Amino acid sequence: MRTAAKDLHSGRYGGGVANALHVMAELVAALHKPDGSVAVPGFYEGADDIGASERETLATIPFDEESLFTSIGAEPRGEPAHTTLERLWLRPCLDVNGIWGGYTGPGGKTVIPCEAHAKLTVRLVPGQDPDRIAQSVKDFLASRCSDACELRLGADRGQSAAYEVPLDHPLLHAVETALTQTYGQQPYRVRSGGTLPMSDIVRRELGVDTVMFSFSTADEDFHAPNEFFRLSSIDDGLRAWIALFRLMGETSAQDFARFSHHRRSATTP
């Protein structure tokens, strides 16, 4: 975002020109309504309503909302018509990952910044078109900029559709059995936001589904300065992978081939 040709002295120009940081702050704040839902028209297009069966499945998850928010030092916020678990797993979201500009060094500097920056990401759910949603966000941002401001959208990082493993896939059942053998209890099926475009690409181009089989846990502070990985997970992972390979060997190749052929037939023009 640019509002002038150069940074300006606030004593000479304060109150008479637009401040790029003010404009950017207003712009990113407008992306959400006061209740926490996304204000961009068309943002929820393709996100199906949550059905009774999905809510019944969520009810079986031993989710402790109070403990979650206590552990991260935050308060719940989001679409008012949905529970925290529904917001985290079944609804799309839009976030500002960073905003900066102007003088941020020690002491004061009476400057009106001419330039400000922000980074955004969007998490979608199955059924949404990433190109369409991205364009909706861009149109919304552009529509809120006056002629006195210059908004430049940076190069796209790239995008992919949300991916969901078919509930009846034989590999998913093999994974669940392997985890049960490793930990001595049946795992829960969950959803999570993650930037894994390969899953969508492999399904779209090859008609083959993938199952993530990793052993990091939700409390390991992904992308934070103190991100970590438990050493015990290495041993657990090795045991689980061995169990999975054995189960895959016992699963009929025809089951996998038939399922992949079904997916390919459904996805190839």
N, C-alpha and C positions, 0 to 999 in steps of 0.2 A: 504494500500500500504506500503510495506517494501522495503528498499533499502540497509539496513545494519543491523548488529546484535545489534547495540546500537547507541545512539546519539554520534556525533563526534565533536571535537573542530574544528571550521572553520579555525583557524590559522594553525593547523597542517594538515588538510585534505581538506581545501577549494580548489575547482578547480580540485580535483582529484577523487572525488566520486560523485555519484548521490545523490541529495537532494530529499527526499521523497515528500516534498511540491511542489518542482518544477515539479516533474514527475506527481503528482496528478493534479496540475493546468493545465498542458499540456493535460492530459487525459480528464478532464471534458470540457476543451475548445474545444477539437476535436469533441465533441458530436454535435456541431452546425457549420453550414457554416457561412461565413461572413454576409450573408443576413438574418440570423436568423432562417433559416429552419434547420431541424434535418438532420445530416449527416449520421446517422446509416443506412446502406443498408437494405431495406425491412421494414423500420419503418412505411411508409405510406401504406403498403399493407392492402387491405381491406377497406381503407377509400375512398369511392366513390367520384367522382367529384361532385361538387355542380351544380345542375341543374338549368335551367331557372326559374322553378316554385319556388324553394327555394329562389333564389335571389329576386324574386318578393315579396315573403313573408317578407324577411328581409327589403325590401325597405319600407314596411308599418310601421316598428318599428320607433318611434321617437327617434333615437339614435343621441346624440350630442357627437361626437368624441372629439372635442376640449375641451369640458367641462369635459369629463371623464378623460383625461390625465392631465388636469390642476388640478383636484381634488386630484389626486394621485401623482402629481409631477414627472411624467415620460413621456417618448416619445414612440410613436408606433414603434413596431419592430416585425418581423416575416416573414412568407412566403410571398415573394413579389407579388405573383400572386393572393393574397387574401386580402380582406378588413379586417379592425380590427374586425368587428362583425363576419365575417366568421371565422377568426382565433380563436376568443373567444368561438364560439358556435358550429362550424361545422368541425373543424380540430383538429387532435391530437397534443399533445405537450409533451416535455420532459424537466424537470427542475432539477437543482441542488438545493436542499433545504438547504444544509449546507456543509461546508468544514473546516477542522481544523487539527491542529497538531503543533508540535514544542513548542517553548516558547512564551507565550502570556502575561506574567506578566509584572509588572512595570520595567522600566529600560532595560538595554541590557543584552543579554546572547549570546555569540558568539558560537552558536551551529548549527550543520547541522542535522536536524531531520532525524531519521531513519524510521519514521512512519508518515503516513498521512491518513486522513479519509474523506469520502464524503458520503452524502445521496442523492439519486435520487428518483424522482417519475415520472410516466408517466400517462397522461390522454388520453384515447382512445375514439373513436367514434363508433357508431353502424357499425357492419360489420367486425371489427378487432378482431383477436384472441389474447387474452392477453398472453397466454403461448408462442405463436410464437413471439410476439413482445418483450416480456421479454428476450427470448433466443437470439434474434437478438441484443439487447443491450448488453447482457453479452458477446456474441461472438465478438462484436465490441471492447469492452473494453479489452478483453483478447488479441485480435490480435494486439493491439497497445502497449503491454508491452514487453519489452526485457527480456532476460533471467536473467539480472541483477536485475530485480524487481520481487517482489512477490505480486501478486494481490489476495486478498481474498474477495470473495463475501459473505456478511453476510446472515443470515437467512432471507428468503423472508417474507415480511410482509403479503403477500397474494395478490390476484388479482381477478378481476371479469370483465366480459365483460361490455361494455357501455350499458345503458338501455334507451330506448325511449318509452314513452307512445303512444300506437296506437292512431292515430288522431281521429278515430271514436268511441273510447271507451265511453260507457254511463257514467261512473264515471267521466271522464274528462269533459264531457259536464255539469254534475251536479256541479262539482267544479267551472267551469266558471260562471254558473248561480248564485251560492252562492256568489261568489266574486262580481258579478255585483250587486246583491241585497245589499251587505254590503257596497260597496264603491260608488255605483251609476254610474259606468262606466265599460265597457267591458274590461277584462284583456287581455294582450298580451301573446301569447305562446312563450316561450323562452327556450333556452337550457343553461345548466350550468354544470361545472365540479364539482362533489361531490363524496366523497367516501361512496357510499351507496350500498355495495355489496348485501344487502338483496333483493333489487328490482330484480336484475338479478337471484339470487338464487331462489326466490319465483316463478318467471316466469318459470325458467328451471325445477324445481322440481314439481311444482304444476299446472303449466299452468295458473296461475292467475297473472293479471297485477296489479300494484300499482300506485297510484298517490300521490306525495308529497303535503302536505297541511300545510305548515308552514308560519310564519308571520315575519320572519327576513328579512331585506332588504340589498341590496348590499353594502350600505355605513356603515355597522355596524362592519367593520374591523375584519372579521372572522380570528381567530388564531393569531391576533395581541395582544400586551400587553393591549391595550385599547379597546378590543372587548366589545360591549355593546348590549343591547336590549331595545327598546322603550317600556315604560309602556303602551302607547296607543295601542300597538299591542296586548296586552293581551285582552283588551276589544273587539278590532276588531276581533281577533281570535275566541273568544267565540261566538260572533254574527254569524260569518261565519260558524263555526262548527254546530251551531244549524240549520242554513239554509241548510247546506249540508245534515244533517241527515233527515230533512224533505223532501228534494228533493229525497234522496235515497229511502225513504219510498214510494214516489209517482212513482218511476221508477219501471217498471215491473221486477219482479224477473226473469222472463223468459229471459229478455234482457241480464241481467248479466250472467245467467247460460249458455245461448246460446253462448255468446261471450267467456266465460271462456272455454267452451267445445271446441270451435273452436281453441283457443290457445293451449289447452291441446292436441288436436288431431294433431296439427301442430308441437308440440315440443316433444312428447313422441315417442321413437323408436318403 
